[in-house]
Amino acid sequence: MFYSNDHEPIHVHVVKAGTEARFQVEPEVTLLDNKGLKPAELKLAESLVEENKEMIAVRWKEYFNK
């Protein structure tokens, strides 16, 4: 997900039960910060972001008119 007041770089927030990680999408998927996700959860989240990074970037640009 992303928040309506988010800022560049293009990134997504992965939220699970009170924990959250943030991944930059472009130019490559990079973990920006982690607030409680376990290593296995981070690995899964990163792979899902990687698989969907083009769609995430398109939706980000549509939403923020970039």
All heavy atoms as a GROMACS GRO file, in nm:
protein
  542
    1MET      N    1   0.084  -0.118   0.000
    1MET     CA    2   0.000   0.000   0.000
    1MET      C    3   0.088   0.123   0.000
    1MET      O    4   0.208   0.114   0.027
    1MET     CB    5  -0.092  -0.001   0.122
    1MET     CG    6  -0.020   0.013   0.256
    1MET     SD    7  -0.132   0.019   0.396
    1MET     CE    8  -0.122   0.189   0.439
    2PHE      N    9   0.028   0.235  -0.035
    2PHE     CA   10   0.096   0.362  -0.014
    2PHE      C   11  -0.004   0.460   0.045
    2PHE      O   12  -0.124   0.438   0.039
    2PHE     CB   13   0.162   0.417  -0.141
    2PHE     CG   14   0.074   0.430  -0.261
    2PHE    CD1   15  -0.004   0.543  -0.281
    2PHE    CD2   16   0.069   0.330  -0.357
    2PHE    CE1   17  -0.084   0.556  -0.394
    2PHE    CE2   18  -0.011   0.342  -0.469
    2PHE     CZ   19  -0.087   0.454  -0.487
    3TYR      N   20   0.048   0.562   0.108
    3TYR     CA   21  -0.035   0.660   0.175
    3TYR      C   22  -0.060   0.778   0.082
    3TYR      O   23   0.023   0.811  -0.002
    3TYR     CB   24   0.032   0.709   0.304
    3TYR     CG   25   0.048   0.600   0.407
    3TYR    CD1   26   0.171   0.539   0.429
    3TYR    CD2   27  -0.061   0.557   0.482
    3TYR    CE1   28   0.186   0.439   0.524
    3TYR    CE2   29  -0.047   0.456   0.576
    3TYR     CZ   30   0.076   0.398   0.596
    3TYR     OH   31   0.090   0.298   0.690
    4SER      N   32  -0.173   0.844   0.099
    4SER     CA   33  -0.210   0.954   0.010
    4SER      C   34  -0.112   1.072   0.019
    4SER      O   35  -0.105   1.152  -0.074
    4SER     CB   36  -0.352   1.002   0.041
    4SER     OG   37  -0.360   1.052   0.172
    5ASN      N   38  -0.037   1.081   0.126
    5ASN     CA   39   0.060   1.191   0.139
    5ASN      C   40   0.204   1.142   0.122
    5ASN      O   41   0.298   1.209   0.163
    5ASN     CB   42   0.044   1.261   0.273
    5ASN     CG   43   0.074   1.171   0.391
    5ASN    OD1   44   0.077   1.049   0.377
    5ASN    ND2   45   0.093   1.229   0.507
    6ASP      N   46   0.222   1.025   0.058
    6ASP     CA   47   0.356   0.972   0.038
    6ASP      C   48   0.436   1.061  -0.056
    6ASP      O   49   0.383   1.148  -0.123
    6ASP     CB   50   0.350   0.829  -0.018
    6ASP     CG   51   0.362   0.723   0.090
    6ASP    OD1   52   0.411   0.755   0.200
    6ASP    OD2   53   0.326   0.608   0.063
    7HIS      N   54   0.564   1.039  -0.059
    7HIS     CA   55   0.659   1.120  -0.134
    7HIS      C   56   0.753   1.027  -0.209
    7HIS      O   57   0.758   0.907  -0.183
    7HIS     CB   58   0.738   1.209  -0.037
    7HIS     CG   59   0.797   1.127   0.074
    7HIS    ND1   60   0.913   1.055   0.059
    7HIS    CD2   61   0.752   1.103   0.200
    7HIS    CE1   62   0.937   0.990   0.174
    7HIS    NE2   63   0.842   1.018   0.260
    8GLU      N   64   0.826   1.083  -0.302
    8GLU     CA   65   0.926   1.005  -0.374
    8GLU      C   66   1.042   0.973  -0.282
    8GLU      O   67   1.063   1.044  -0.184
    8GLU     CB   68   0.972   1.082  -0.498
    8GLU     CG   69   0.862   1.091  -0.600
    8GLU     CD   70   0.907   1.152  -0.731
    8GLU    OE1   71   1.019   1.205  -0.738
    8GLU    OE2   72   0.830   1.145  -0.826
    9PRO      N   73   1.116   0.868  -0.304
    9PRO     CA   74   1.110   0.781  -0.419
    9PRO      C   75   0.985   0.692  -0.417
    9PRO      O   76   0.924   0.674  -0.311
    9PRO     CB   77   1.237   0.696  -0.406
    9PRO     CG   78   1.260   0.688  -0.259
    9PRO     CD   79   1.216   0.823  -0.206
   10ILE      N   80   0.951   0.636  -0.532
   10ILE     CA   81   0.837   0.546  -0.539
   10ILE      C   82   0.864   0.429  -0.446
   10ILE      O   83   0.968   0.363  -0.455
   10ILE     CB   84   0.815   0.497  -0.684
   10ILE    CG1   85   0.779   0.616  -0.774
   10ILE    CG2   86   0.707   0.390  -0.688
   10ILE    CD1   87   0.767   0.582  -0.920
   11HIS      N   88   0.771   0.407  -0.355
   11HIS     CA   89   0.787   0.300  -0.257
   11HIS      C   90   0.651   0.248  -0.214
   11HIS      O   91   0.549   0.311  -0.241
   11HIS     CB   92   0.867   0.349  -0.136
   11HIS     CG   93   0.797   0.455  -0.057
   11HIS    ND1   94   0.798   0.588  -0.096
   11HIS    CD2   95   0.722   0.450   0.055
   11HIS    CE1   96   0.728   0.659  -0.008
   11HIS    NE2   97   0.680   0.577   0.084
   12VAL      N   98   0.651   0.132  -0.150
   12VAL     CA   99   0.528   0.075  -0.095
   12VAL      C  100   0.553   0.037   0.050
   12VAL      O  101   0.665   0.009   0.092
   12VAL     CB  102   0.480  -0.050  -0.173
   12VAL    CG1  103   0.431  -0.013  -0.311
   12VAL    CG2  104   0.585  -0.156  -0.181
   13HIS      N  105   0.443   0.037   0.124
   13HIS     CA  106   0.445  -0.006   0.263
   13HIS      C  107   0.382  -0.144   0.270
   13HIS      O  108   0.276  -0.167   0.212
   13HIS     CB  109   0.363   0.091   0.349
   13HIS     CG  110   0.415   0.230   0.348
   13HIS    ND1  111   0.492   0.281   0.450
   13HIS    CD2  112   0.402   0.330   0.257
   13HIS    CE1  113   0.523   0.407   0.421
   13HIS    NE2  114   0.470   0.439   0.304
   14VAL      N  115   0.449  -0.235   0.338
   14VAL     CA  116   0.396  -0.369   0.362
   14VAL      C  117   0.360  -0.374   0.509
   14VAL      O  118   0.445  -0.358   0.596
   14VAL     CB  119   0.501  -0.477   0.326
   14VAL    CG1  120   0.448  -0.616   0.358
   14VAL    CG2  121   0.543  -0.465   0.180
   15VAL      N  122   0.231  -0.395   0.537
   15VAL     CA  123   0.180  -0.389   0.674
   15VAL      C  124   0.123  -0.525   0.713
   15VAL      O  125   0.049  -0.586   0.636
   15VAL     CB  126   0.070  -0.280   0.685
   15VAL    CG1  127   0.015  -0.275   0.825
   15VAL    CG2  128   0.125  -0.145   0.642
   16LYS      N  129   0.158  -0.570   0.834
   16LYS     CA  130   0.105  -0.695   0.886
   16LYS      C  131   0.097  -0.686   1.037
   16LYS      O  132   0.199  -0.674   1.105
   16LYS     CB  133   0.193  -0.813   0.846
   16LYS     CG  134   0.140  -0.944   0.900
   16LYS     CD  135   0.233  -1.058   0.872
   16LYS     CE  136   0.175  -1.184   0.936
   16LYS     NZ  137   0.272  -1.288   0.946
   17ALA      N  138  -0.025  -0.691   1.090
   17ALA     CA  139  -0.049  -0.702   1.234
   17ALA      C  140   0.039  -0.610   1.318
   17ALA      O  141   0.111  -0.655   1.406
   17ALA     CB  142  -0.032  -0.847   1.279
   18GLY      N  143   0.035  -0.481   1.288
   18GLY     CA  144   0.109  -0.385   1.368
   18GLY      C  145   0.256  -0.372   1.333
   18GLY      O  146   0.330  -0.298   1.400
   19THR      N  147   0.302  -0.443   1.230
   19THR     CA  148   0.440  -0.429   1.183
   19THR      C  149   0.436  -0.367   1.044
   19THR      O  150   0.333  -0.367   0.978
   19THR     CB  151   0.511  -0.566   1.177
   19THR    OG1  152   0.446  -0.649   1.082
   19THR    CG2  153   0.511  -0.633   1.314
   20GLU      N  154   0.549  -0.313   1.002
   20GLU     CA  155   0.551  -0.247   0.871
   20GLU      C  156   0.693  -0.243   0.817
   20GLU      O  157   0.789  -0.221   0.891
   20GLU     CB  158   0.497  -0.105   0.884
   20GLU     CG  159   0.490  -0.030   0.755
   20GLU     CD  160   0.424   0.107   0.768
   20GLU    OE1  161   0.354   0.131   0.869
   20GLU    OE2  162   0.443   0.188   0.678
   21ALA      N  163   0.703  -0.264   0.686
   21ALA     CA  164   0.830  -0.247   0.616
   21ALA      C  165   0.802  -0.158   0.495
   21ALA      O  166   0.689  -0.150   0.448
   21ALA     CB  167   0.888  -0.380   0.571
   22ARG      N  168   0.905  -0.092   0.449
   22ARG     CA  169   0.890  -0.001   0.335
   22ARG      C  170   0.997  -0.038   0.232
   22ARG      O  171   1.115  -0.050   0.265
   22ARG     CB  172   0.908   0.143   0.384
   22ARG     CG  173   0.867   0.248   0.287
   22ARG     CD  174   0.858   0.385   0.354
   22ARG     NE  175   0.976   0.419   0.432
   22ARG     CZ  176   1.065   0.511   0.397
   22ARG    NH1  177   1.048   0.583   0.288
   22ARG    NH2  178   1.170   0.534   0.473
   23PHE      N  179   0.951  -0.056   0.107
   23PHE     CA  180   1.040  -0.094  -0.002
   23PHE      C  181   1.038   0.011  -0.112
   23PHE      O  182   0.930   0.050  -0.159
   23PHE     CB  183   0.996  -0.227  -0.065
   23PHE     CG  184   1.019  -0.346   0.022
   23PHE    CD1  185   0.920  -0.389   0.110
   23PHE    CD2  186   1.138  -0.418   0.015
   23PHE    CE1  187   0.940  -0.501   0.189
   23PHE    CE2  188   1.157  -0.530   0.095
   23PHE     CZ  189   1.059  -0.571   0.183
   24GLN      N  190   1.155   0.057  -0.152
   24GLN     CA  191   1.168   0.142  -0.271
   24GLN      C  192   1.147   0.052  -0.391
   24GLN      O  193   1.192  -0.063  -0.393
   24GLN     CB  194   1.305   0.206  -0.274
   24GLN     CG  195   1.328   0.296  -0.393
   24GLN     CD  196   1.459   0.371  -0.382
   24GLN    OE1  197   1.498   0.415  -0.275
   24GLN    NE2  198   1.529   0.383  -0.494
   25VAL      N  199   1.082   0.104  -0.495
   25VAL     CA  200   1.050   0.024  -0.613
   25VAL      C  201   1.145   0.052  -0.730
   25VAL      O  202   1.184  -0.040  -0.800
   25VAL     CB  203   0.904   0.048  -0.655
   25VAL    CG1  204   0.870  -0.026  -0.782
   25VAL    CG2  205   0.810   0.006  -0.542
   26GLU      N  206   1.180   0.177  -0.751
   26GLU     CA  207   1.267   0.213  -0.863
   26GLU      C  208   1.393   0.280  -0.813
   26GLU      O  209   1.387   0.353  -0.714
   26GLU     CB  210   1.193   0.308  -0.958
   26GLU     CG  211   1.080   0.245  -1.032
   26GLU     CD  212   1.012   0.342  -1.129
   26GLU    OE1  213   1.026   0.466  -1.113
   26GLU    OE2  214   0.944   0.295  -1.220
   27PRO      N  215   1.507   0.262  -0.873
   27PRO     CA  216   1.530   0.184  -0.993
   27PRO      C  217   1.533   0.034  -0.968
   27PRO      O  218   1.516  -0.045  -1.060
   27PRO     CB  219   1.664   0.234  -1.044
   27PRO     CG  220   1.736   0.279  -0.921
   27PRO     CD  221   1.629   0.331  -0.829
   28GLU      N  222   1.555  -0.008  -0.844
   28GLU     CA  223   1.546  -0.149  -0.809
   28GLU      C  224   1.479  -0.161  -0.673
   28GLU      O  225   1.477  -0.065  -0.595
   28GLU     CB  226   1.684  -0.215  -0.810
   28GLU     CG  227   1.782  -0.155  -0.712
   28GLU     CD  228   1.921  -0.214  -0.725
   28GLU    OE1  229   1.975  -0.215  -0.836
   28GLU    OE2  230   1.974  -0.259  -0.621
   29VAL      N  231   1.425  -0.277  -0.646
   29VAL     CA  232   1.357  -0.299  -0.518
   29VAL      C  233   1.462  -0.302  -0.407
   29VAL      O  234   1.557  -0.379  -0.411
   29VAL     CB  235   1.275  -0.430  -0.522
   29VAL    CG1  236   1.215  -0.459  -0.384
   29VAL    CG2  237   1.166  -0.421  -0.626
   30THR      N  238   1.440  -0.214  -0.308
   30THR     CA  239   1.534  -0.200  -0.195
   30THR      C  240   1.456  -0.182  -0.067
   30THR      O  241   1.363  -0.101  -0.062
   30THR     CB  242   1.623  -0.076  -0.217
   30THR    OG1  243   1.686  -0.083  -0.344
   30THR    CG2  244   1.728  -0.064  -0.108
   31LEU      N  245   1.493  -0.255   0.036
   31LEU     CA  246   1.431  -0.236   0.168
   31LEU      C  247   1.479  -0.103   0.225
   31LEU      O  248   1.599  -0.080   0.241
   31LEU     CB  249   1.469  -0.350   0.262
   31LEU     CG  250   1.417  -0.340   0.404
   31LEU    CD1  251   1.264  -0.347   0.409
   31LEU    CD2  252   1.478  -0.451   0.491
   32LEU      N  253   1.384  -0.013   0.254
   32LEU     CA  254   1.419   0.117   0.313
   32LEU      C  255   1.418   0.112   0.465
   32LEU      O  256   1.505   0.170   0.529
   32LEU     CB  257   1.322   0.224   0.264
   32LEU     CG  258   1.324   0.252   0.114
   32LEU    CD1  259   1.214   0.351   0.078
   32LEU    CD2  260   1.460   0.305   0.073
   33ASP      N  261   1.318   0.047   0.522
   33ASP     CA  262   1.316   0.028   0.667
   33ASP      C  263   1.219  -0.083   0.704
   33ASP      O  264   1.133  -0.121   0.626
   33ASP     CB  265   1.283   0.157   0.744
   33ASP     CG  266   1.156   0.225   0.698
   33ASP    OD1  267   1.050   0.160   0.699
   33ASP    OD2  268   1.162   0.344   0.665
   34ASN      N  269   1.240  -0.137   0.823
   34ASN     CA  270   1.159  -0.247   0.873
   34ASN      C  271   1.126  -0.220   1.019
   34ASN      O  272   1.214  -0.194   1.099
   34ASN     CB  273   1.234  -0.379   0.859
   34ASN     CG  274   1.156  -0.495   0.918
   34ASN    OD1  275   1.033  -0.495   0.920
   34ASN    ND2  276   1.227  -0.595   0.966
   35LYS      N  277   0.997  -0.228   1.049
   35LYS     CA  278   0.953  -0.209   1.186
   35LYS      C  279   0.878  -0.333   1.232
   35LYS      O  280   0.757  -0.332   1.248
   35LYS     CB  281   0.864  -0.084   1.197
   35LYS     CG  282   0.938   0.043   1.163
   35LYS     CD  283   0.850   0.165   1.166
   35LYS     CE  284   0.930   0.287   1.122
   35LYS     NZ  285   0.844   0.401   1.097
   36GLY      N  286   0.952  -0.444   1.244
   36GLY     CA  287   0.897  -0.562   1.307
   36GLY      C  288   0.870  -0.684   1.222
   36GLY      O  289   0.838  -0.790   1.276
   37LEU      N  290   0.878  -0.675   1.089
   37LEU     CA  291   0.856  -0.795   1.009
   37LEU      C  292   0.972  -0.891   1.029
   37LEU      O  293   1.089  -0.849   1.040
   37LEU     CB  294   0.842  -0.761   0.860
   37LEU     CG  295   0.699  -0.741   0.811
   37LEU    CD1  296   0.641  -0.611   0.862
   37LEU    CD2  297   0.692  -0.747   0.661
   38LYS      N  298   0.941  -1.019   1.035
   38LYS     CA  299   1.042  -1.122   1.053
   38LYS      C  300   1.115  -1.145   0.921
   38LYS      O  301   1.064  -1.112   0.814
   38LYS     CB  302   0.975  -1.251   1.098
   38LYS     CG  303   0.907  -1.237   1.233
   38LYS     CD  304   0.832  -1.363   1.270
   38LYS     CE  305   0.759  -1.341   1.402
   38LYS     NZ  306   0.671  -1.452   1.436
   39PRO      N  307   1.236  -1.201   0.927
   39PRO     CA  308   1.314  -1.223   0.804
   39PRO      C  309   1.237  -1.298   0.694
   39PRO      O  310   1.244  -1.259   0.578
   39PRO     CB  311   1.435  -1.302   0.853
   39PRO     CG  312   1.454  -1.255   0.994
   39PRO     CD  313   1.313  -1.238   1.046
   40ALA      N  314   1.165  -1.402   0.729
   40ALA     CA  315   1.089  -1.476   0.627
   40ALA      C  316   0.978  -1.390   0.568
   40ALA      O  317   0.951  -1.398   0.447
   40ALA     CB  318   1.030  -1.604   0.687
   41GLU      N  319   0.916  -1.306   0.649
   41GLU     CA  320   0.812  -1.216   0.600
   41GLU      C  321   0.871  -1.110   0.507
   41GLU      O  322   0.812  -1.076   0.404
   41GLU     CB  323   0.740  -1.149   0.717
   41GLU     CG  324   0.662  -1.247   0.803
   41GLU     CD  325   0.614  -1.188   0.934
   41GLU    OE1  326   0.678  -1.096   0.988
   41GLU    OE2  327   0.512  -1.238   0.984
   42LEU      N  328   0.989  -1.060   0.542
   42LEU     CA  329   1.058  -0.962   0.457
   42LEU      C  330   1.094  -1.023   0.322
   42LEU      O  331   1.078  -0.959   0.218
   42LEU     CB  332   1.186  -0.911   0.525
   42LEU     CG  333   1.167  -0.809   0.634
   42LEU    CD1  334   1.300  -0.784   0.704
   42LEU    CD2  335   1.110  -0.681   0.580
   43LYS      N  336   1.142  -1.146   0.324
   43LYS     CA  337   1.179  -1.213   0.201
   43LYS      C  338   1.058  -1.230   0.110
   43LYS      O  339   1.065  -1.204  -0.010
   43LYS     CB  340   1.243  -1.349   0.232
   43LYS     CG  341   1.298  -1.420   0.113
   43LYS     CD  342   1.369  -1.548   0.154
   43LYS     CE  343   1.423  -1.618   0.030
   43LYS     NZ  344   1.494  -1.741   0.065
   44LEU      N  345   0.946  -1.273   0.167
   44LEU     CA  346   0.823  -1.288   0.089
   44LEU      C  347   0.776  -1.154   0.036
   44LEU      O  348   0.742  -1.141  -0.082
   44LEU     CB  349   0.714  -1.354   0.174
   44LEU     CG  350   0.576  -1.364   0.108
   44LEU    CD1  351   0.583  -1.447  -0.020
   44LEU    CD2  352   0.476  -1.422   0.207
   45ALA      N  353   0.775  -1.053   0.122
   45ALA     CA  354   0.730  -0.920   0.080
   45ALA      C  355   0.818  -0.867  -0.032
   45ALA      O  356   0.767  -0.814  -0.132
   45ALA     CB  357   0.732  -0.824   0.199
   46GLU      N  358   0.948  -0.880  -0.019
   46GLU     CA  359   1.038  -0.832  -0.123
   46GLU      C  360   1.014  -0.903  -0.255
   46GLU      O  361   1.013  -0.839  -0.361
   46GLU     CB  362   1.184  -0.850  -0.080
   46GLU     CG  363   1.282  -0.795  -0.181
   46GLU     CD  364   1.426  -0.799  -0.134
   46GLU    OE1  365   1.454  -0.860  -0.030
   46GLU    OE2  366   1.510  -0.740  -0.203
   47SER      N  367   0.991  -1.033  -0.251
   47SER     CA  368   0.966  -1.105  -0.376
   47SER      C  369   0.835  -1.061  -0.440
   47SER      O  370   0.826  -1.049  -0.563
   47SER     CB  371   0.968  -1.257  -0.354
   47SER     OG  372   0.856  -1.300  -0.280
   48LEU      N  373   0.733  -1.033  -0.359
   48LEU     CA  374   0.605  -0.986  -0.414
   48LEU      C  375   0.618  -0.846  -0.473
   48LEU      O  376   0.561  -0.817  -0.579
   48LEU     CB  377   0.497  -0.989  -0.306
   48LEU     CG  378   0.454  -1.128  -0.262
   48LEU    CD1  379   0.364  -1.120  -0.139
   48LEU    CD2  380   0.387  -1.203  -0.374
   49VAL      N  381   0.694  -0.760  -0.408
   49VAL     CA  382   0.717  -0.626  -0.461
   49VAL      C  383   0.794  -0.637  -0.592
   49VAL      O  384   0.761  -0.570  -0.691
   49VAL     CB  385   0.790  -0.536  -0.359
   49VAL    CG1  386   0.832  -0.405  -0.422
   49VAL    CG2  387   0.702  -0.512  -0.237
   50GLU      N  388   0.896  -0.722  -0.596
   50GLU     CA  389   0.975  -0.741  -0.718
   50GLU      C  390   0.887  -0.789  -0.833
   50GLU      O  391   0.897  -0.737  -0.944
   50GLU     CB  392   1.088  -0.842  -0.692
   50GLU     CG  393   1.181  -0.862  -0.809
   50GLU     CD  394   1.265  -0.739  -0.841
   50GLU    OE1  395   1.320  -0.678  -0.750
   50GLU    OE2  396   1.274  -0.706  -0.962
   51GLU      N  397   0.801  -0.886  -0.807
   51GLU     CA  398   0.712  -0.939  -0.911
   51GLU      C  399   0.615  -0.835  -0.963
   51GLU      O  400   0.571  -0.844  -1.078
   51GLU     CB  401   0.632  -1.057  -0.856
   51GLU     CG  402   0.710  -1.183  -0.835
   51GLU     CD  403   0.628  -1.293  -0.770
   51GLU    OE1  404   0.503  -1.291  -0.780
   51GLU    OE2  405   0.690  -1.381  -0.706
   52ASN      N  406   0.579  -0.737  -0.880
   52ASN     CA  407   0.475  -0.640  -0.916
   52ASN      C  408   0.527  -0.498  -0.929
   52ASN      O  409   0.447  -0.404  -0.934
   52ASN     CB  410   0.364  -0.646  -0.810
   52ASN     CG  411   0.293  -0.778  -0.814
   52ASN    OD1  412   0.215  -0.805  -0.904
   52ASN    ND2  413   0.322  -0.864  -0.716
   53LYS      N  414   0.658  -0.479  -0.939
   53LYS     CA  415   0.714  -0.344  -0.934
   53LYS      C  416   0.667  -0.256  -1.049
   53LYS      O  417   0.646  -0.136  -1.028
   53LYS     CB  418   0.865  -0.347  -0.923
   53LYS     CG  419   0.940  -0.392  -1.045
   53LYS     CD  420   1.090  -0.392  -1.014
   53LYS     CE  421   1.170  -0.417  -1.140
   53LYS     NZ  422   1.314  -0.408  -1.108
   54GLU      N  423   0.648  -0.310  -1.168
   54GLU     CA  424   0.600  -0.228  -1.280
   54GLU      C  425   0.459  -0.176  -1.252
   54GLU      O  426   0.430  -0.059  -1.272
   54GLU     CB  427   0.604  -0.307  -1.412
   54GLU     CG  428   0.743  -0.334  -1.464
   54GLU     CD  429   0.808  -0.458  -1.403
   54GLU    OE1  430   0.737  -0.538  -1.336
   54GLU    OE2  431   0.930  -0.475  -1.421
   55MET      N  432   0.372  -0.264  -1.205
   55MET     CA  433   0.235  -0.224  -1.174
   55MET      C  434   0.232  -0.122  -1.060
   55MET      O  435   0.157  -0.026  -1.064
   55MET     CB  436   0.149  -0.345  -1.137
   55MET     CG  437   0.005  -0.307  -1.104
   55MET     SD  438  -0.101  -0.447  -1.062
   55MET     CE  439  -0.014  -0.521  -0.926
   56ILE      N  440   0.315  -0.143  -0.959
   56ILE     CA  441   0.321  -0.051  -0.846
   56ILE      C  442   0.363   0.088  -0.895
   56ILE      O  443   0.302   0.189  -0.859
   56ILE     CB  444   0.419  -0.102  -0.738
   56ILE    CG1  445   0.363  -0.230  -0.674
   56ILE    CG2  446   0.446   0.005  -0.633
   56ILE    CD1  447   0.465  -0.306  -0.590
   57ALA      N  448   0.465   0.094  -0.981
   57ALA     CA  449   0.513   0.222  -1.032
   57ALA      C  450   0.405   0.291  -1.116
   57ALA      O  451   0.385   0.413  -1.104
   57ALA     CB  452   0.640   0.202  -1.114
   58VAL      N  453   0.334   0.215  -1.198
   58VAL     CA  454   0.227   0.273  -1.280
   58VAL      C  455   0.118   0.330  -1.190
   58VAL      O  456   0.072   0.444  -1.209
   58VAL     CB  457   0.169   0.168  -1.377
   58VAL    CG1  458   0.037   0.215  -1.437
   58VAL    CG2  459   0.269   0.135  -1.485
   59ARG      N  460   0.074   0.255  -1.091
   59ARG     CA  461  -0.033   0.301  -1.001
   59ARG      C  462   0.012   0.423  -0.921
   59ARG      O  463  -0.066   0.515  -0.898
   59ARG     CB  464  -0.077   0.190  -0.906
   59ARG     CG  465  -0.139   0.072  -0.974
   59ARG     CD  466  -0.272   0.108  -1.037
   59ARG     NE  467  -0.334  -0.009  -1.094
   59ARG     CZ  468  -0.347  -0.032  -1.224
   59ARG    NH1  469  -0.305   0.057  -1.311
   59ARG    NH2  470  -0.403  -0.141  -1.267
   60TRP      N  471   0.136   0.423  -0.876
   60TRP     CA  472   0.192   0.538  -0.803
   60TRP      C  473   0.184   0.664  -0.889
   60TRP      O  474   0.136   0.768  -0.847
   60TRP     CB  475   0.336   0.508  -0.762
   60TRP     CG  476   0.408   0.624  -0.701
   60TRP    CD1  477   0.459   0.732  -0.765
   60TRP    CD2  478   0.434   0.645  -0.562
   60TRP    NE1  479   0.518   0.818  -0.677
   60TRP    CE2  480   0.504   0.768  -0.552
   60TRP    CE3  481   0.408   0.572  -0.448
   60TRP    CZ2  482   0.547   0.817  -0.430
   60TRP    CZ3  483   0.452   0.621  -0.327
   60TRP    CH2  484   0.520   0.742  -0.318
   61LYS      N  485   0.233   0.651  -1.012
   61LYS     CA  486   0.237   0.766  -1.103
   61LYS      C  487   0.097   0.814  -1.137
   61LYS      O  488   0.074   0.935  -1.148
   61LYS     CB  489   0.318   0.731  -1.227
   61LYS     CG  490   0.466   0.714  -1.196
   61LYS     CD  491   0.543   0.657  -1.313
   61LYS     CE  492   0.688   0.632  -1.271
   61LYS     NZ  493   0.764   0.566  -1.377
   62GLU      N  494   0.003   0.721  -1.155
   62GLU     CA  495  -0.137   0.760  -1.180
   62GLU      C  496  -0.193   0.835  -1.060
   62GLU      O  497  -0.254   0.941  -1.076
   62GLU     CB  498  -0.224   0.635  -1.205
   62GLU     CG  499  -0.204   0.570  -1.337
   62GLU     CD  500  -0.282   0.441  -1.352
   62GLU    OE1  501  -0.341   0.391  -1.253
   62GLU    OE2  502  -0.282   0.388  -1.464
   63TYR      N  503  -0.173   0.782  -0.941
   63TYR     CA  504  -0.231   0.843  -0.822
   63TYR      C  505  -0.172   0.980  -0.794
   63TYR      O  506  -0.245   1.075  -0.762
   63TYR     CB  507  -0.210   0.752  -0.700
   63TYR     CG  508  -0.281   0.803  -0.578
   63TYR    CD1  509  -0.417   0.778  -0.560
   63TYR    CD2  510  -0.216   0.881  -0.484
   63TYR    CE1  511  -0.484   0.827  -0.450
   63TYR    CE2  512  -0.282   0.931  -0.374
   63TYR     CZ  513  -0.415   0.904  -0.357
   63TYR     OH  514  -0.481   0.954  -0.248
   64PHE      N  515  -0.040   0.993  -0.805
   64PHE     CA  516   0.026   1.119  -0.772
   64PHE      C  517   0.045   1.208  -0.895
   64PHE      O  518   0.112   1.310  -0.886
   64PHE     CB  519   0.159   1.093  -0.703
   64PHE     CG  520   0.143   1.032  -0.566
   64PHE    CD1  521   0.170   0.898  -0.544
   64PHE    CD2  522   0.100   1.109  -0.458
   64PHE    CE1  523   0.154   0.842  -0.418
   64PHE    CE2  524   0.083   1.054  -0.333
   64PHE     CZ  525   0.110   0.919  -0.312
   65ASN      N  526  -0.011   1.169  -1.009
   65ASN     CA  527  -0.002   1.247  -1.134
   65ASN      C  528   0.142   1.280  -1.170
   65ASN      O  529   0.175   1.395  -1.201
   65ASN     CB  530  -0.084   1.375  -1.124
   65ASN     CG  531  -0.230   1.346  -1.110
   65ASN    OD1  532  -0.285   1.263  -1.181
   65ASN    ND2  533  -0.295   1.415  -1.017
   66LYS      N  534   0.225   1.183  -1.168
   66LYS     CA  535   0.368   1.202  -1.201
   66LYS      C  536   0.397   1.152  -1.340
   66LYS      O  537   0.350   1.055  -1.384
   66LYS     CB  538   0.458   1.128  -1.100
   66LYS     CG  539   0.439   1.172  -0.958
   66LYS     CD  540   0.511   1.299  -0.933
   66LYS     CE  541   0.493   1.340  -0.787
   66LYS     NZ  542   0.555   1.459  -0.752
   0.00000   0.00000   0.00000
